[in-house]
Amino acid sequence: MDKIKGVNPSRILWCCDDLGVSVEELAQETGIALATLEKALEGKEALSVKQLQKLAIHFNRGLLFFLEEGPVSEGRVHSVQFRTLNNQKPQLSRRFRTLVERTERQRLTYLSLREDLGEPVEPGWYPEDLAMNAPQPEQAAQLARTWLGLQPGQSFADMRAAVEAKNILVFLSNGYAGQWQIPKESPIRGFSLYFDSFPVIFIKKQQSEGAQAFTMMHELGHLLLHRESFVDDEDDFHSHSANEVAANWFAGNLLVPERFLEKLDLKSFPGDDVTAYDRFLEDDARRWCVSPEVILRRMMDSGLLPQEDYQAYRRWKQSLPVIERQSSGGSRYRFKEPVRVFGKSYVGTVLDALHEQRITLARASSYLDNLKIADLRQLEDTHAAI
């Protein structure tokens, strides 16, 4: 089998260092013989096209990346947003880092399609009231709730649509194994990518819509309060760091403002029986699209619940067995998955570009998580409802 000329050894080594893997581990993970890799790293013609493709897939790079001369310019390979997340959590898995880069490419696809359709690609999104006042998290939450036009009784889908309407992309990881999944065993709950136009919020699919809504608003808090990219795991939602406390305050006050707390029937609150808290708050939690814990946290912050009772509730919740997440419909409803994952704005733009013949059917499929043509046709049939 012919060997490829001109493979740049320094780029293979850079990729290994970037992912924190040794050459021995790379050989094991790709199935390429260690001796072959060592020859390639010595500058010899050792890799076949198929083997170089394996490296490209493994490192999430194009083939030409390994054929370019000179050292890697990290500023060209990784965006500021990516480097910010990686600096916050250097231990991020290769799979997650790939997901972040894939999300960035999806955003660029969206911008390119908007440009092809004659739609603005740099619309303003940051609310003027926040830009002028630099308010504290509680006041920022009140301003943001008005800015988004949120009303009591709205679902997660309603809130997501309100955020998307402000030129913010909101992605939700899919529930099955695939390239857009944050695995259920991963502690990551979400991340946000700050851009001057069309920032991105990515949310892990969770057991309840209330948990997803809180993650979404927590990430929105980072975008509005800190104007920086963030990645958050479970511990960050209970962290004492200034940025995480601010994002939690923002999300809690936005989803459960003071006037909501005033409607609670605290005379009937179960007090010391923490096992009854969920049942007592379930109707309010459903109405406000939050988890009971978010309401309890707001009660504690407002002096309506002793901290020791809140901590006792959290210990009880953590002692409960984890309920396995159920499938969301399987292949029968595969055509609906792009809207769930990428949101109505993104999917609508892809379909508009397809209908105006700006892209081919095959290209549209690739932009929609490689949706099969039959499923894409079903999605087209529902486009009017999107």
N, C-alpha and C positions, 0 to 999 in steps of 0.2 A: 504494500500500500504506500502510495506517495506521501512523503513528508512535506510539511509546509515550511517554506523559507521565511525568514524575517520575523519570527516570533520574538517579542521583546521580553527577556527573562525578568527584567526589573518590574514589569507590570504584573507578572504572575506573583512575584514576591510581595508587591504592594498590596495585591488583593488578599493574599494570605494574612498579612499584617493587619489589614483593614478589618478582616473578619475574626482575627485572633486564632487562626488555625495554623498548625505546622504543616510542612510539606508531607510528612508521613500521614497526618490526618487527611490532607487533601487527597492523597493517593487512595486511602481507604474509602473516603466518601464518594469519589468519582469513579472508582474502579480502574483508574489508570495506574499502571505499574510504577512503583516508586523509582525504579531505575530509569524509566522513560522520562519521568518528571525531572529527575536529577540531570539527565542529559540536556533536556530543554533549558534548564536553569544555567547550564554551562554555555549556552548559546549554540548548541548543536541542533541540527535538523532532526528532531525526534518525534514530534507530534503530528498525527494525521489530522485531516479535516474533522473527522468524527470526534477525535479526542479533544481538539480545540473547542468544538461545539459543546462538549461536556463541561469544559472549564467555563465557557461563556455562560452557560445556563446556571452552573453552580454559583458563579459570582454575580449573576444578573448583569452581565455586560454584553455588548455586541462583539462579534468576531474581530472587527477592525480595531477595537480597543487594544487587543493584544499584538496588533501588527504595527501600531503607531510607534514612531521613534521617540526617544527622549523619556524623561521621567514623567510620572503622573502629576498633574496639577489638581490638587484636591479641590480647589475652588471651582474647577470645571466639572469634576466628577460628582461632588456632593454639594448640594445647595446650602445656603446659610441656614435654612430651616432644618434640614437633615442634620447638619453639624450641631445645631443647638440641642436637638433631642438626644443625639449621641453623647454630647458633653454632659447632659443632665443624668443620663443613665448609660454609662459605658458598657454595661453588661447586657444590653439589649441583644436578643437572639438574632441570628442571621435571617431567620424567617420573618421576624418583625421588621428588621431594617429593610428587607426587600419589599415588605408591604408599604412602608413609608415612601420608598422610591416609586413604587407602582402608583400610589395615591398622587404623588406629584405629577407623574406622567398623565394620569387621568385628568387632572386639572388643566394641564397644558392642552390636552385634546379638546377639552370643553372650550377653552379660549380660542383655539384655532377654528373650531366649528362656528362659534359665534362670529368670528371675523369673516368667515366665508359667507355667513348668512346676513352680513351687514349690520350686526348688532354690536353695541359698544363692548369693548373688552377691558376697559378701565373705568367702570362706573364707580362713583363714590359709594362706600358702604358704612363708614364709621359715623355714628350719630353726632350731630353738631352739638347737642346739649352736653354730651360727655366730653367732647373735644374742647369745649370752651370752659367747662367748670372743673374738670378733674375731680369728680366727687368721690366720697368714701363708698365702700362696697354697698352699704344699705341704700344710700341715695341713688347710686348707679343702678341698682336693681329696680328701683321704682321708675327711674327714667327709661330703663330698657324695657320694662313691662309695657309702658305706654308706647314706646317706639315700635315694639313688636305687635301691639294691638291685641294682647292676650286677654281672654275672657274666662271666667270661671266655667268649669265643666268641659274644657277642651282636652282632647286626647293627645297622646304623644305625636301622632301624625299631624294633628292641627298645629301643634307647637313647632314641629319640624318645618312644616310649610311656611310658618310665619318667619322662621329664621332664614330659610332659603329665599324668601321674598325680599330679604335685605341684601341680596347678592353674596350670600355665604353658602358654600357647598357643604352639605351634611351627608356623610356616608355612614352606613350602618353595616357592620360586618355580617356576612351571611351565616346561617345556622348550620350549614353542612361543611364538610371538609373541602377546602378549595383555596384559590389564591387570594380571596377577599375575606378569609376567616381569621379572627383572633381566637386561637384555641381556647376552649372552656377552662383548661388547666392553667392558662396564662394569667398572671395577676394584673396585666394591663387592662384598664377599663376604657381608655380613650386617649386621643391626642388631638392637638390643634396645630395647624400650620398657618402662621401669620404672613399675609401678603397685603400689599396696598390695594389690590383688587382681587376679589374672589378668594378670601381665605377659606380654609377647609377645617371642618370638624369631623373627626372619625370616632364613631362610638362602637364599643363592643356590644354585640347582641347579648342581652341579659334576661334573667328569669321574668322580670316584670317591666312593663313600659314605664312605670314610675322610676325605676333605677336608670333606665335609658334616658329619661327626661332630665334627671338630675345630672348625669354625666354630660349631656349636651349643654346644659346651662352652666355647668362648672367650666367646661372648655370655652364657652362663650365669654365667661367671666375673664379667663386668661386673655382672650383676644381683646376685650374692651378695656380691662383694667391695666394689663401689663404690655399689650401690643408686642407679644413675643410668642414663639412657638413653645408648646409644652407637651410632655407625655406624662400620663398619670396612671399609677397602679393603685391597687386597693389601699395600700398604706398611705398614699398621698391624700386620700380623702379623709384621713384621720390625723394628718400631720400637723405639727405646730409651726411649720415654716410660714413666714409672712405671706408669701404668694399663695400658698394652698389655703391658708385660713381665709384670705380675702376672696378667693374663688368660691370657697364653700359658703361664706356669708352672702356673696352675690347670688349664687344659685338658690340657696335656701330662702332668701328674702324675695327673690323674683317669683319662685314657685308658690311660696306660702307667705304672702305679705301680712302685715299686722292685722289688717281687717279680717283676714281669714281666721286667725287665731282667736279673734274676739267672738267668733261664731261657735267655738267649741263649748260643749256642755261640761265644763270642768267640775261642776258639783257632783257629777256621776262618774268622774274619772276613777279607775280602779286602784290608784295609789300604789301600795306596796306590792300588789300582785302583777308583776311585770309580764307574766304569761297571758294576761288579759288585755294588754295594751293594743295588740294588733287587732283583736276583735272589736275593741271599743272605737278604734280609729279607722276601721276598714272603709266605711262609707265616705268619710271625708277624704281619705287617701285616694279612693277611686275617683271622687269628684274633682280633685285637684291634680290628678295624675302624678302622684308622688308615692313613695313608700311610707308606711307608718313611722319608720325611723327618722325620715326627714322632718315630719311634723314634731316628733319628740325632740329632735335636735333644736328646732326652732323654739319649742316650748322652753327648753333648758336655757337657750340664749336669751330668751325674753323674761327669765325668772319665774316661769310657770311650772317648772319641773326641777326638783333637786338634781344636781349632777350625779349624786350617788345612785339615784333611781335610774337615770339614763344609762350609766355604766353597768348597772345590774341587768338592765334590759339587753344591752349589747352582749354581755357575757352569756345570757340565756340564749340569744339568737345564734351565737357562735357555737353553742353546744348542740344545736339541732342538726340532724343529718342533712346533707346536701341533696336536694331533689334534682334528679336528672332532667335536663331540658328536653322538651319534646320537639320532634321534627315539625317544621312549619309547612308541610304539605307535599314534599318530595317532587318527583319529576312531573307529576300531574299539573302542578302550578309553577313549573319552571319559568314560564313566560312572565310571571309576575315578579320574579326575583330581582331583575335589574332596577325596578322602581324602588323596591325595598332597600336595596344596597346603595344605589347612587342617587336616589331622590327624583322627584318629578322634573325639576329644572334640567338636570343633566340628560335624563332619558328623552324628554321632550325635544331638547336641542339635537340629539343624535337622530331622532326620527324625522325632525324637520329637515335636517341636512340630507337624509336619505330620500325624502319625498321630493326635494328640490334637485335631486341627482348630483349633489355635491360629493357624495361618497357612494361606494358600491354596497350591495347587500352584504358581501363578505366583510367589508371594512366595518359596516355597522355592527355586524355580529361580533367582531373583535373588540369593539368599543363597549359592548354590552356583556362582558364576561363570557365571550364565545358562545353566545346563545345560538342554539340550532335554528336553522332557517324556518322550520315549521313553527317553533316557539316565537321567533321574531315576527312572523306573520300574525300570530295570535296577539302579540303585543301591539302591533300596528292597528289591529281591529279595535283595541281599547284606547287608542291614542286620543280620541275625542274626549274620553273620560279623564285623561291625565291632565 
